[in-house]
Amino acid sequence: MENDIDKMTFEQALSRLEGIVKELEDEKIPLEDSIKKFELGVKLSSHCLSKLNEAEKKIEELTKSEDGKLSVKDLKLEE
C-alpha cells in the first residue's frame, strides 16, 4: 500500500484522504476498520505534506531590480 501512496499525485492523495475522513465520520464503522483507515490517513497526510514541501522548493519569484532587469530567485516562505 505504501508503494501505491508513493506513486500518487498530491491531488490523488488528498482526494483519498478526504474520502477517509468522510468514512471515519460514519459512526457505524467498526473500530478495527477505523484504526486501519486512520493509519492510512496519516500516511496520506504525510505524503501530501511531502509533495507540498517539494513544490515549495520549486517555486521561484520573478523580481525586478532597481535598474529594471528581471531576475529569478528562490521564494522564501516564512514558516
CNS distance restraints for C-alpha pairs under 8 A (distance, minus, plus):
assign (resid   1 and name CA) (resid   5 and name CA) 6.43 0.50 0.50
assign (resid   2 and name CA) (resid   6 and name CA) 6.21 0.50 0.50
assign (resid   2 and name CA) (resid  43 and name CA) 7.84 0.50 0.50
assign (resid   3 and name CA) (resid   7 and name CA) 6.50 0.50 0.50
assign (resid   4 and name CA) (resid   8 and name CA) 6.59 0.50 0.50
assign (resid   5 and name CA) (resid  13 and name CA) 7.09 0.50 0.50
assign (resid   5 and name CA) (resid  43 and name CA) 7.89 0.50 0.50
assign (resid   5 and name CA) (resid  44 and name CA) 6.84 0.50 0.50
assign (resid   5 and name CA) (resid  47 and name CA) 7.26 0.50 0.50
assign (resid   6 and name CA) (resid  47 and name CA) 7.18 0.50 0.50
assign (resid   8 and name CA) (resid  12 and name CA) 5.73 0.50 0.50
assign (resid   8 and name CA) (resid  13 and name CA) 5.90 0.50 0.50
assign (resid   9 and name CA) (resid  13 and name CA) 6.24 0.50 0.50
assign (resid   9 and name CA) (resid  51 and name CA) 7.96 0.50 0.50
assign (resid  10 and name CA) (resid  14 and name CA) 6.04 0.50 0.50
assign (resid  10 and name CA) (resid  47 and name CA) 7.65 0.50 0.50
assign (resid  10 and name CA) (resid  48 and name CA) 5.53 0.50 0.50
assign (resid  10 and name CA) (resid  51 and name CA) 6.11 0.50 0.50
assign (resid  10 and name CA) (resid  52 and name CA) 7.81 0.50 0.50
assign (resid  11 and name CA) (resid  15 and name CA) 6.03 0.50 0.50
assign (resid  12 and name CA) (resid  16 and name CA) 6.24 0.50 0.50
assign (resid  13 and name CA) (resid  17 and name CA) 6.05 0.50 0.50
assign (resid  13 and name CA) (resid  44 and name CA) 5.78 0.50 0.50
assign (resid  13 and name CA) (resid  45 and name CA) 7.78 0.50 0.50
assign (resid  13 and name CA) (resid  47 and name CA) 7.34 0.50 0.50
assign (resid  13 and name CA) (resid  48 and name CA) 6.51 0.50 0.50
assign (resid  14 and name CA) (resid  18 and name CA) 6.12 0.50 0.50
assign (resid  14 and name CA) (resid  44 and name CA) 7.26 0.50 0.50
assign (resid  14 and name CA) (resid  45 and name CA) 7.57 0.50 0.50
assign (resid  14 and name CA) (resid  48 and name CA) 6.68 0.50 0.50
assign (resid  15 and name CA) (resid  19 and name CA) 6.31 0.50 0.50
assign (resid  16 and name CA) (resid  20 and name CA) 6.28 0.50 0.50
assign (resid  16 and name CA) (resid  44 and name CA) 7.81 0.50 0.50
assign (resid  17 and name CA) (resid  21 and name CA) 6.32 0.50 0.50
assign (resid  17 and name CA) (resid  41 and name CA) 5.64 0.50 0.50
assign (resid  17 and name CA) (resid  44 and name CA) 6.22 0.50 0.50
assign (resid  17 and name CA) (resid  45 and name CA) 7.10 0.50 0.50
assign (resid  18 and name CA) (resid  22 and name CA) 6.44 0.50 0.50
assign (resid  19 and name CA) (resid  23 and name CA) 6.27 0.50 0.50
assign (resid  20 and name CA) (resid  24 and name CA) 6.08 0.50 0.50
assign (resid  20 and name CA) (resid  37 and name CA) 6.41 0.50 0.50
assign (resid  20 and name CA) (resid  38 and name CA) 7.69 0.50 0.50
assign (resid  20 and name CA) (resid  41 and name CA) 6.60 0.50 0.50
assign (resid  21 and name CA) (resid  25 and name CA) 6.25 0.50 0.50
assign (resid  21 and name CA) (resid  41 and name CA) 7.87 0.50 0.50
assign (resid  22 and name CA) (resid  26 and name CA) 6.84 0.50 0.50
assign (resid  23 and name CA) (resid  29 and name CA) 7.65 0.50 0.50
assign (resid  24 and name CA) (resid  29 and name CA) 7.12 0.50 0.50
assign (resid  24 and name CA) (resid  34 and name CA) 6.21 0.50 0.50
assign (resid  24 and name CA) (resid  37 and name CA) 7.48 0.50 0.50
assign (resid  24 and name CA) (resid  38 and name CA) 7.82 0.50 0.50
assign (resid  29 and name CA) (resid  33 and name CA) 6.61 0.50 0.50
assign (resid  29 and name CA) (resid  34 and name CA) 6.45 0.50 0.50
assign (resid  30 and name CA) (resid  34 and name CA) 6.22 0.50 0.50
assign (resid  31 and name CA) (resid  35 and name CA) 6.24 0.50 0.50
assign (resid  32 and name CA) (resid  36 and name CA) 6.39 0.50 0.50
assign (resid  33 and name CA) (resid  37 and name CA) 6.09 0.50 0.50
assign (resid  34 and name CA) (resid  38 and name CA) 5.98 0.50 0.50
assign (resid  35 and name CA) (resid  39 and name CA) 6.20 0.50 0.50
assign (resid  36 and name CA) (resid  40 and name CA) 6.28 0.50 0.50
assign (resid  37 and name CA) (resid  41 and name CA) 6.02 0.50 0.50
assign (resid  38 and name CA) (resid  42 and name CA) 6.27 0.50 0.50
assign (resid  39 and name CA) (resid  43 and name CA) 6.47 0.50 0.50
assign (resid  40 and name CA) (resid  44 and name CA) 6.17 0.50 0.50
assign (resid  41 and name CA) (resid  45 and name CA) 5.99 0.50 0.50
assign (resid  42 and name CA) (resid  46 and name CA) 6.18 0.50 0.50
assign (resid  43 and name CA) (resid  47 and name CA) 6.22 0.50 0.50
assign (resid  44 and name CA) (resid  48 and name CA) 6.17 0.50 0.50
assign (resid  45 and name CA) (resid  49 and name CA) 6.24 0.50 0.50
assign (resid  46 and name CA) (resid  50 and name CA) 6.19 0.50 0.50
assign (resid  47 and name CA) (resid  51 and name CA) 6.23 0.50 0.50
assign (resid  48 and name CA) (resid  52 and name CA) 6.21 0.50 0.50
assign (resid  49 and name CA) (resid  53 and name CA) 6.17 0.50 0.50
assign (resid  50 and name CA) (resid  54 and name CA) 6.26 0.50 0.50
assign (resid  51 and name CA) (resid  55 and name CA) 6.25 0.50 0.50
assign (resid  52 and name CA) (resid  56 and name CA) 6.12 0.50 0.50
assign (resid  53 and name CA) (resid  57 and name CA) 6.40 0.50 0.50
assign (resid  54 and name CA) (resid  58 and name CA) 6.64 0.50 0.50
assign (resid  55 and name CA) (resid  59 and name CA) 6.40 0.50 0.50
assign (resid  57 and name CA) (resid  74 and name CA) 7.68 0.50 0.50
assign (resid  57 and name CA) (resid  75 and name CA) 7.96 0.50 0.50
assign (resid  58 and name CA) (resid  74 and name CA) 7.72 0.50 0.50
assign (resid  59 and name CA) (resid  74 and name CA) 6.54 0.50 0.50
assign (resid  59 and name CA) (resid  75 and name CA) 6.02 0.50 0.50
assign (resid  60 and name CA) (resid  72 and name CA) 6.44 0.50 0.50
assign (resid  60 and name CA) (resid  73 and name CA) 5.68 0.50 0.50
assign (resid  60 and name CA) (resid  74 and name CA) 4.57 0.50 0.50
assign (resid  60 and name CA) (resid  75 and name CA) 5.07 0.50 0.50
assign (resid  61 and name CA) (resid  72 and name CA) 5.77 0.50 0.50
assign (resid  61 and name CA) (resid  73 and name CA) 5.47 0.50 0.50
assign (resid  61 and name CA) (resid  74 and name CA) 5.91 0.50 0.50
assign (resid  61 and name CA) (resid  75 and name CA) 5.22 0.50 0.50
assign (resid  62 and name CA) (resid  70 and name CA) 6.74 0.50 0.50
assign (resid  62 and name CA) (resid  71 and name CA) 5.84 0.50 0.50
assign (resid  62 and name CA) (resid  72 and name CA) 4.70 0.50 0.50
assign (resid  62 and name CA) (resid  73 and name CA) 6.59 0.50 0.50
assign (resid  63 and name CA) (resid  70 and name CA) 5.64 0.50 0.50
assign (resid  63 and name CA) (resid  71 and name CA) 5.43 0.50 0.50
assign (resid  63 and name CA) (resid  72 and name CA) 6.24 0.50 0.50
assign (resid  63 and name CA) (resid  73 and name CA) 7.46 0.50 0.50
assign (resid  64 and name CA) (resid  68 and name CA) 5.73 0.50 0.50
assign (resid  64 and name CA) (resid  69 and name CA) 5.56 0.50 0.50
assign (resid  64 and name CA) (resid  70 and name CA) 4.51 0.50 0.50
assign (resid  64 and name CA) (resid  71 and name CA) 6.32 0.50 0.50
assign (resid  65 and name CA) (resid  69 and name CA) 5.42 0.50 0.50
assign (resid  65 and name CA) (resid  70 and name CA) 6.35 0.50 0.50
assign (resid  65 and name CA) (resid  71 and name CA) 7.42 0.50 0.50
